[in-house]
Amino acid sequence: MNAPREIVTDASQRVLTLRWDDGREQRLPHAQLRRACACAECRRLRLDGREVPAAPDISLLDVQLMGYGVQLVFSDGHARGIYPWRYLAQMDAPG
């Protein structure tokens, strides 16, 4: 899957916006992205029936392109998970 044509993070609203080539626009809250982290530690929490901690005021500090996805750096210091484009494209915004 190709990368979005545009990636914008809005710190004041705590939302990451992805604009895809097909015209679709996703607005994903930073807290939702933190809870959806796919690193081994966060996956283990979910497999054990626990929730990945994500404070409502968590924010993205950096978005690092990694070829097949992005690495997101959060204000709680978490920066281990890589979010593949396909994984992000399949996420639904809360609503």
Contacts in CASP RR format, 6 or more apart in sequence:
PFRMAT RR
TARGET T0000
AUTHOR 0000-0000-0000
METHOD contacts of the structure
MODEL  1
MNAPREIVTDASQRVLTLRWDDGREQRLPHAQLRRACACAECRRLRLDGR
EVPAAPDISLLDVQLMGYGVQLVFSDGHARGIYPWRYLAQMDAPG
1 84 0 8 1.000
1 85 0 8 1.000
1 86 0 8 1.000
1 89 0 8 1.000
2 21 0 8 1.000
2 85 0 8 1.000
3 65 0 8 1.000
3 67 0 8 1.000
3 69 0 8 1.000
3 85 0 8 1.000
4 18 0 8 1.000
4 19 0 8 1.000
4 20 0 8 1.000
4 21 0 8 1.000
4 85 0 8 1.000
4 88 0 8 1.000
5 19 0 8 1.000
5 20 0 8 1.000
5 21 0 8 1.000
6 17 0 8 1.000
6 18 0 8 1.000
6 19 0 8 1.000
7 16 0 8 1.000
7 17 0 8 1.000
7 18 0 8 1.000
7 19 0 8 1.000
7 63 0 8 1.000
7 70 0 8 1.000
8 16 0 8 1.000
8 17 0 8 1.000
8 19 0 8 1.000
9 15 0 8 1.000
9 16 0 8 1.000
9 17 0 8 1.000
9 30 0 8 1.000
9 60 0 8 1.000
9 63 0 8 1.000
10 16 0 8 1.000
10 17 0 8 1.000
11 59 0 8 1.000
11 60 0 8 1.000
14 29 0 8 1.000
14 30 0 8 1.000
14 31 0 8 1.000
14 57 0 8 1.000
14 58 0 8 1.000
14 59 0 8 1.000
14 60 0 8 1.000
15 27 0 8 1.000
15 28 0 8 1.000
15 29 0 8 1.000
15 30 0 8 1.000
16 27 0 8 1.000
16 28 0 8 1.000
16 29 0 8 1.000
16 30 0 8 1.000
16 33 0 8 1.000
16 60 0 8 1.000
16 63 0 8 1.000
16 72 0 8 1.000
17 25 0 8 1.000
17 26 0 8 1.000
17 27 0 8 1.000
17 28 0 8 1.000
18 25 0 8 1.000
18 26 0 8 1.000
18 28 0 8 1.000
18 88 0 8 1.000
18 89 0 8 1.000
19 25 0 8 1.000
20 26 0 8 1.000
20 89 0 8 1.000
26 88 0 8 1.000
26 89 0 8 1.000
26 91 0 8 1.000
26 93 0 8 1.000
27 93 0 8 1.000
28 88 0 8 1.000
28 91 0 8 1.000
28 93 0 8 1.000
29 93 0 8 1.000
29 94 0 8 1.000
30 58 0 8 1.000
30 59 0 8 1.000
30 60 0 8 1.000
30 74 0 8 1.000
31 54 0 8 1.000
31 55 0 8 1.000
31 56 0 8 1.000
31 58 0 8 1.000
32 54 0 8 1.000
32 91 0 8 1.000
32 93 0 8 1.000
32 94 0 8 1.000
33 60 0 8 1.000
33 72 0 8 1.000
33 83 0 8 1.000
33 91 0 8 1.000
34 52 0 8 1.000
34 54 0 8 1.000
34 58 0 8 1.000
34 72 0 8 1.000
34 74 0 8 1.000
34 76 0 8 1.000
34 78 0 8 1.000
35 51 0 8 1.000
35 52 0 8 1.000
35 54 0 8 1.000
36 52 0 8 1.000
36 83 0 8 1.000
36 87 0 8 1.000
36 91 0 8 1.000
37 52 0 8 1.000
37 72 0 8 1.000
37 78 0 8 1.000
37 80 0 8 1.000
37 81 0 8 1.000
37 83 0 8 1.000
38 81 0 8 1.000
38 82 0 8 1.000
38 83 0 8 1.000
38 87 0 8 1.000
39 78 0 8 1.000
39 80 0 8 1.000
39 81 0 8 1.000
39 82 0 8 1.000
40 80 0 8 1.000
41 80 0 8 1.000
42 52 0 8 1.000
42 80 0 8 1.000
42 81 0 8 1.000
45 51 0 8 1.000
45 52 0 8 1.000
46 52 0 8 1.000
53 76 0 8 1.000
54 76 0 8 1.000
55 76 0 8 1.000
58 74 0 8 1.000
58 75 0 8 1.000
58 76 0 8 1.000
59 74 0 8 1.000
59 75 0 8 1.000
60 72 0 8 1.000
60 73 0 8 1.000
60 74 0 8 1.000
60 75 0 8 1.000
61 73 0 8 1.000
61 74 0 8 1.000
61 75 0 8 1.000
61 77 0 8 1.000
62 72 0 8 1.000
62 73 0 8 1.000
62 79 0 8 1.000
63 70 0 8 1.000
63 71 0 8 1.000
63 72 0 8 1.000
63 73 0 8 1.000
64 70 0 8 1.000
64 71 0 8 1.000
64 72 0 8 1.000
64 73 0 8 1.000
66 82 0 8 1.000
68 82 0 8 1.000
68 84 0 8 1.000
68 85 0 8 1.000
69 82 0 8 1.000
69 83 0 8 1.000
69 84 0 8 1.000
69 85 0 8 1.000
69 88 0 8 1.000
70 82 0 8 1.000
70 83 0 8 1.000
70 88 0 8 1.000
71 79 0 8 1.000
71 81 0 8 1.000
71 82 0 8 1.000
71 83 0 8 1.000
72 79 0 8 1.000
72 81 0 8 1.000
72 83 0 8 1.000
73 79 0 8 1.000
END
